[in-house]
Amino acid sequence: MKTIDRQVFYRSFRRKLTALCGRQTAERIWNSADREYCHILRENPGLRKHKGAMVLPAVALYRAMKAEGLDAEKLLNSWGDETGRKLASMVHVLTGIPGLPGLLWNNMERIADMMSSEKNGYRRRLVSEPPGMYGVDILSCPYHNLAKLMGEEKAVLCICHMDKAYMKGFRKIRYERGTAVSEGAPYCDYRLRFDPEKE
């Protein structure tokens, strides 16, 4: 059986919980979340391969923290911000490889197709194409849809926070996003521009 411990993406959140709440409380929350996560998968085996399955541990953790009287949304969102900043640092280093930012920009449509296609559970609308700006509105997101289906749409905000933070790490590619479906907007507005001066 899958357990929340196998979700590499969430391991650093366990450390954050321990630092904030102490080992005993953090372990109680983690074990409760693990039971909830396993219960969700037992009751809904089809969710194992759902395109938004990364949401399930967030939902389980969200519920476990709420049961302990913690501000689950705030804790998950701050962790999403921290994780996003760490990823942004790695992206910044990688895109320091000469020529890589230009290569990414020249293949932006293909990259976006791999990451947010209908095959991956998204609905989107292309707003503009390079060379000026690559703009796409995400009208429907599998992460948000699954969290909403489970009655915990606020649990998914941490993934949006991470996304907003890490996308700022690209050299020579400016990223803007003002709206998010998970925050009640009709779409997520991804806007990317190539800027040779951005370091």
ABEGO torsion letter per residue (X at the ends): XBBAAABAAAAAAAAAAAAAAEAAAAAAAAAAAAAAAAAAAAABAAAAABAAAAAAAAAAAAAAAAAAGBBAAAAAAAAAAAAAAAAAAAAAAAAABBGAAAAAAAAAAAAAAAAABAAAGBBBBBABBOAABBBBBBABBAAAAAAAAAGBAAAAAAAAAAAAAAAAABBGBBBBBABBAAAGBABBBBBBBBBAABX
